[in-house]
């Protein structure tokens, strides 16, 4: 049995599908239970990592667990050490943790990774960069005005398809040979917001105008849903990302035997969101 936390998210959903396609028995854990019909081979459980004991009912018989912590978990003061203790006590043997490329680049703390690597359990760490799907925040203005507004229009990062992260996670969960490894996960090339807007336009078959925001304009939009210190830190990184965040990693292709999906491919597959 494989337990997947964050099963309702951009990575969790395709991960559950990938594991089911491989014939695995899966327990999908999320804070909210979907009302969709359950699939064969998967059971759904509602739990919140900020209350680690809520995980206990799903851990009996589980050998491996995919661990994803959301921004809400951190904002609520969640303690991953407590979560990992519950997981280990239940007899889970190995954790695959979704971390961030920002750890290796030195812009994010390693505290979450430390909780796993110092737990005494077998572990694998996945460090993805920015997601292709972050551009879904532009969907409303693309649909209504065929316009994208974003700061730092020509700063390029090697964004990645969440489905590729899920495929790597499935491979790591199913093969204990990945224990003790850290993988950096990026797309095949660095791409800028201006280039992403153009790719969405190509997929739509009509131009999408790119409007570059000033830093102050971007901040004014972001503070509506993020704390100001987090906004400032995010804008610092987006405006002048360190070399570690610009680096294209070979790890996806090494693990999957194929290149990661380019942003233009992702845009074509997900174009309904922008139409």
N, C-alpha and C positions, 0 to 999 in steps of 0.2 A: 504494500500500500504506500502510495506517495501522497503527501499532504501539500496542497498549494495554498499559501496565504495570499491575500490580495487577488483572489481569483476573479474578481469583477473588473479588474483594471486593464490598461492597454497591453500589459505583458501577461497578466494572469489568464485572461480569456483565451488567447491563442496558445498559451502553455497547456492549459487543460485539454484543448482540442488536440494538440500534438501528442500528449501522453495517451489520450484515449485511442488515437489512431495507431499508436504503437502497441496497443493491447494492455496498457497498464490500468490497474484499479486506482482511482483518484478520489481523494476527499478535497472538495473545493471550499475554502474558507474565505468568507468576506463579512464585512460589517453589516451588509444588507443582503437578504436572500432574494434572488431573482424569482419572478413569478412564472418564468418560462418552464416548460415541461422538462423534468430531469432527463438526462441522457443515460443510456445504458453504460455501466461501468463507473459512474461518478455519483457520489452523494454530496449534498450541500450542507454546510454547517455555518451558522451565524456565530461570529466571535469577534472580539475587539482586543487587539494586542495590548492596549492600555490596561486591560484586565486579564493578565496572563492565564489565570485559572480557567477562563472561559474556553481555552484551547484543550483542556484535559479530555473532554468527551470524545475528541476525534483522533487522539494520538495512540490509542491502543492498537497494536499491530502495525503501526507505521514504522517504516525503516528509514525513509528519507523525507526531508521537508524542504520546500522552497520558501524562503523567508524574505518578505518584502515589507518594508516599513514606509509608511506614507508621511508626507509633511504634517498631516494632522496628528500622527503618532508623536512626532517630536514636539509639536506645538502644545500638546496636552501633557508634556512632561513624561512621556513613556520611557520606561527603563528596559532596554533590551537584555540586560543581564538577567532580569527577572523572567523574561520570556524564554531565554535560552535555558535557564535552570528548569523550568517546567518541561521544556522539550526533552532535555537530557534525562530528567527523572522518569519520564514516560517510556524511555527505552529507545527513542529515535537514535539512529546510529550516525546519520550524516545530514548536514545542513548545506544547502546551496543558497548563498546570500546575494541578493541584488543590492549592490553598493553603487558607486559612482566613479567615473573617470576622474572626477575632481579630487579624489583621495590621492591618486598617484601624481596629479598635477600640483598638489599642495594647497588647493583652495578649499578643500573640505576636510573635516576632522576624520580620523580613523577610528573614532570611538565605537561605532556600530560594528565595524570589522573586528575590533579587538574583543568585543563581547563574544563573538563567534570563534575566533581563532584561539582564544584562551579558555574555551569552554571544556576542553578535553574530548570533544566530539570530532569526528572527521568533518572536513569542510571544503567547500569550493567557493571562491569569491568571483562574482561577475561585476565588472566595472564598465557600464555603458556610458557613452557620451550623451549629448542631447538627442532627443527623439525627433524623427521626421514628423510625428503626429503632433508636436508642439504647434505646428502651423495651423492646426484646426482652430486655434484662437482667432484666425483671420477669416473663418468661414462666413460669418455674418456680413462683413464688408465686401468680401468677394461676391457673395450671392447678390447683395443689394446694389453695390456700386462698382463691381469689378475693380476693387482697389485694395491694396495691402498697405498698412501703415506700421512701420517698425523703425527702431533706431539702428544705427551702425550698419547701414545697408550693404556695405562691401566687406564686412568682417566675416570670414568664412570659417565654418567648423564642420567636421566630418559627421554629420548627424546620421542616425541609424533607425531603421525600421523596427518598431517594437516586436513585430513578428519574428525577426531574426534573433532578437534577444531571447524570445520564447523558445525558438528552435535550439539555441545553444543551451538554455537552461534544461530543456528536455534531455539533451544528450548528457549533460552533467549529472542530472538526477538518476539516469538509467545506468550509468557506468561508473563504478567506484574507482576506476583508474584516474578519474579527474580529481580525486581527493588531494588536498594540499596545494592545488593550483589556483592562481589568480589570472583571470582573463580580462583584457581590455577589449571592449566591443565598440567598434565604430562603423560608419558607412564606408564606401569605397573611396570617396573623395571628399574634400572640404567643399562646402557650398555656402554661399552668402544668402541673406534674406532677399536681396534683389534677384538673385538667380532662382531662388525658390519660388518667388512670385511669378517669374517668367515661366518656370516649369509648370506651375498650376495653370497659367494661361494657355500653354501648349496643350495640356491635357483637356482643357475646356474647348479649345479650338477658337478662342478669341482672346484679345490682349487683356492682361491684368496690369493696371497701373501701380507702380510702386511709389509711395510717398515716404521719404525718410523723415522720421521724427527727430527733433532735438532731444537731448538727454532730459531736459526739464519736461517736455511734452510726454515722453515715455514714462517718466516718474509719476506725473500726475495721473496717468491712466492706471499704473500698476499699484499705487498706494490704495486704490479702492478695494483691493482684495489681498494685499500683502502688507506686513508691517514695514514701516519706512526703513529701518536698518537692513532688512532683507532685500528690499528694493535697491538700496544703494549698493549693497554687495553684489547683487545680480548684475546691475548695470556696469559696475567696475569690470566684472568678468567678461560680459558681452562686448564691452568696448575695447578691452585690451586683454584678450585671453592669453594665458601663459602657453608656452610651447607645448606642454603636455596635453592641453585640450585641443590643440590644432593637429596633433599627430594622428595619422591614419594607422590603425593597428591591423596586423594580418590575422588576428586570432579567430575572427568569424570564419574566414575561409579555411583556416587550418582545422577547425572543429567540424565544419559542415561540408567541406569538400566543394564549396562553390563560393563565389563572391557574395558579399552582402548586397542587399537590394539598394539600388541608387534612389535618390529622392524622386527623380522623374518617374520611375517605375511605381513607387509608392503613391505618388499623386494620381497617376492613371488609375490605379486600383481603388483609390478612395475618392475619386472625383465627384461622386454623388453628394458628398458633404459640402462641396463648393458650388454646386449647380443651382 
